[in-house]
Structure formats: structure tokens, C-alpha cells
Amino acid sequence: MPLLHFVSDEYGPYYLVNELLAPLPFGSFLMLSHVTGDFDAASWLCGLWRRMARAGRGRPASKHSPRCPGP
């Protein structure tokens, strides 16, 4: 279940993962997933660039850049 990407650094994601691992027996596995833009890379990249622009970080220029719709 993809949840960890909603936990920002200020909430201690490493601590939370350790809390999830603590009750498990030695040798157990904890499976986590994370969102990905693999299936719609152009939309993911456009969204990333919008967030970067709002944060004042600009947008990288590339001849391979997709055409992003308006803001």
C-alpha cells in the first residue's frame, strides 16, 4: 500500500519504518511501495515541473521535454 510518500521528513519516516519493523521476528520482511511515474512519465514530469516552479526552482530545459498544459 503506497503510504510512505505522504510522510514528509519532519514526521520522521525512518522512525516510522523502524516502528513497523520492531514487532516483526528477526529475518522478516517489510514490503513498502512508492508512487511512480513509470506509466505516465510525461504527466508525472509536468507535475514535477509545476511543483518546482511554485517552489521557485525553475524548470530544466531539455529537447526531450514533454509539452505541458497550462498551470
Backbone hydrogen bonds, N-H to C=O, Kabsch-Sander energy under -0.5 kcal/mol:
donor,donor_aa,acceptor,acceptor_aa,energy
3,L,1,M,-1.0
6,F,3,L,-2.2
7,V,4,L,-1.8
8,S,6,F,-0.8
11,Y,8,S,-2.0
12,G,9,D,-1.9
16,L,12,G,-2.3
17,V,13,P,-2.4
18,N,14,Y,-2.2
19,E,15,Y,-2.2
20,L,16,L,-1.8
21,L,17,V,-2.0
22,A,18,N,-2.0
24,L,21,L,-1.6
28,S,25,P,-2.0
32,L,30,L,-0.6
33,S,1,M,-0.5
40,D,37,G,-0.7
44,W,40,D,-2.2
45,L,41,A,-2.8
46,C,42,A,-2.4
47,G,43,S,-2.3
48,L,44,W,-2.2
49,W,45,L,-2.6
50,R,46,C,-2.1
51,R,47,G,-2.2
52,M,48,L,-2.5
53,A,49,W,-2.5
54,R,50,R,-2.3
55,A,51,R,-1.6
56,G,53,A,-1.4
57,R,52,M,-3.2
65,S,62,S,-1.6
68,C,66,P,-0.7
